[in-house]
Amino acid sequence: MSEALQVAVKDQETRLHESDHQSLKLWLRLLTCTSLIETRLRARLREQFDSTLPRFDFMAQLQRAPDGLTMGEISQRMMVSGGNVSGIASQLDAEGLISRSPLPDNRRTVLVKLTAKGKRSFNKMAEEHEDWIIEMLGGLPKADVDVLMSLLQKLKLGAQATSETGSDR
Amino acid sequence: MSEALQVAVKDQETRLHESDHQSLKLWLRLLTCTSLIETRLRARLREQFDSTLPRFDFMAQLQRAPDGLTMGEISQRMMVSGGNVSGIASQLDAEGLISRSPLPDNRRTVLVKLTAKGKRSFNKMAEEHEDWIIEMLGGLPKADVDVLMSLLQKLKLGAQATSETGSDR
């Protein structure tokens, strides 16, 4: 995909300023790296755990919130994979991996928690997930990682700032 | 999401080597940047063109291939967004944005091309898409962009090499 768009972009180079052109190339490279890693994570979650990234992400949200989260909170936090949050909840509930119970003081709001089985299942996946990431990224020297971390942070803050303005237009 | 996983990761820091920990942090930062930008692109494609990233991506593949692509080729190239490729093709066909015709020498294989209307429609979206990217990433100094481009390339090559081995296990 990235290569395809890159070529599309090249066809339009003449009308771009050099700085513009750079932004597009950078975005496509960022996207390629993420897609490459994500595609392999998806494949391995499927092969080894018969699971998906949205399910993994859903459970990761709950693992950091031992007191549970409402469905609204989970939706809000699941930026990456979106997915059908209530569909995922029903699946995980049917498999005994989460519990869902109405809040005592507001019975229309459902509180979701990992069950003991859910915690065990998530921890197993999380360990493998870590290993896969280390396998893919661990070869990068520490100095490179440090520079990447700081430049990506800069990129993130820049994107956040400008696009918040942009969405007000 | 990234913040959530980052916290989850922190709980497990004790069992991680420093280099392992770095890989995870790097992956989560990469994912946060990509998700942030992708989320905003999705929102704007929806608001301004009533369209989606998979549709944009599908059309981008065709725009670089004036002789057309088979459905198989399009599927293969659409790494990023996956989506339901034949569902997208039916929609775009119904809207007159692509044409689908069987190959003369193999009538079971369908060749897909952008129509003139499809080209106009894609070019409009691609121009806006460029502007959005430039708005979000254009603030990064050229020196930073250069370093990012080269380190992300290194990261990509490393991930490709190790995970190809990994999938043979």
Interface residues (C-beta under 8 A of the other chain):
Chain A: M1 S2 A4 L5 V7 A8 V9 D11 Q12 L16 S19 D20 Q22 S23 L24 K25 L26 W27 R29 L30 L31 T32 C33 T34 S35 L36 I37 E38 T39 R40 A43 D57 A60 Q61 Q63 R64 R77 M78 M79 V80 S81 A126 E130 W132 I133 I134 E135 M136 L137 G138 G139 L140 K142 D144 V145 V147 L148 M149 L151 L152 Q153 K154 L155 K156 G158 A159 Q160 A161 T162 S163 G166 S167
Chain B: M1 S2 E3 A4 L5 V7 A8 V9 D11 Q12 L16 S19 D20 Q22 S23 L24 K25 L26 W27 R29 L30 L31 T32 C33 T34 S35 L36 I37 E38 T39 R40 A43 D57 A60 Q61 Q63 R64 R77 M78 M79 V80 S81 A126 E130 W132 I133 I134 E135 M136 L137 G138 G139 L140 K142 D144 V145 V147 L148 M149 L151 L152 Q153 K154 L155 K156 G158 A159 Q160 A161 T162 S163 G166 S167
